[in-house]
Amino acid sequence: MITQERRESGQSINIPALRDEARNLESIIRIGKNGLTDSVIAEIVSQLKKKRLIKLKLLKAFLEGKDKKETAKEIAEKTKSVLVQQVGFVVVLYWPRKGD
């Protein structure tokens, strides 16, 4: 089995384990035509701090003319989270920090 790990803040992150865990999650935030506003980013960060692993749904109205993978990376950067997975219109993010 191939193990893929990333290091964030001196912490090892097991991406395959997080992908497995994310399979049972429902998308809790949908990003639509208004895009990545400050309030959407704040809500994503708030949910990440509460749950540490969340699933987002990118609606077609938001993605019009945008690359899905680049958009997923942008969301992870803006929220200071780890991009675990992007499949189709679904993005999984992980918050590796404790006490934030």
N, C-alpha and C positions, 0 to 999 in steps of 0.2 A: 504494500500500500504506500502511495506517495503521500508524505506529510508536508503540508505547506504551512509554514509559520512566518509570522511577521513580528518584528519587535517595535513596540511603541513605548516610549518613556521607560525603557529598561525592562519592559514586560513582554513576555512571549505570548503570542496570540495564535491559537490553533484554528485556522480558518476552516478546515473541513468539519471540525466539531461544531463550529458556529453555524455553518451551512445546514448541518443536520438538525440543529436546534431550531433554526428559522423555518424549517418546513412546516411546522405546526402553528406558526404565527399567522395572524390575520393582518392585512394591511391596515394600519391605524391612521395614516395620513395620506391624503390624495392631493397631488399638486396639479392644479388645473390652469385655466387660461390666464389667471392673474400672476402665475409664475412664482419665482422664489422671492417673495417679499420679505421684509424684515420680520413680520409677524409669523410667517410660515417657518422661517429659519429658527426663530425663537421657540416655536411649538415643537419643532423637530428636536432641538437641544433639550427642551424640557422633558419630552418623552424618552429621549436617550438617557438622561440622568435618572429617570424613574425606573426604566426597564432594562437599560444597557444594550438590548438587542431589539431593533424594530424593523418593520417592513413598511416601505412606502410604495404607493402606486402613482406612476407618472401618467397623466391623462394625455390623450392625443392632442388636445388643444394646446397643452403646454409644450409638447415636443415638436410641434410643427416646424420643420426645417432645422431641427437640432439633432445631433448625434446622441443616442441613448447612453453610450458608454462614457462619453465626455461629460454629459450632463450629470451622470451618477458620480463621477469623480469630482465635479464642481460642488455638488451638494455635500459630499464628504469633506472637502476642503473648507467650505464655508461653516460647517458645523463642528469642525475639528474632531471628526469621528473616523472610523476605519470602514472603508468600503469592503464588505464581506462578499457581496455577490450582486450582479445585475443580470437579470434574465428577462428579456422582453421589456415590458413596462414596469417591472417590479425591481426595487432596489432594497437591499438589506444592509443596514448600518449597525456598527457596534461602537459602544462608548467604553473605552478601556480604563478610564480614570476612576479612581475611588475617591470619595469625599468631595467631589466637585458639585 
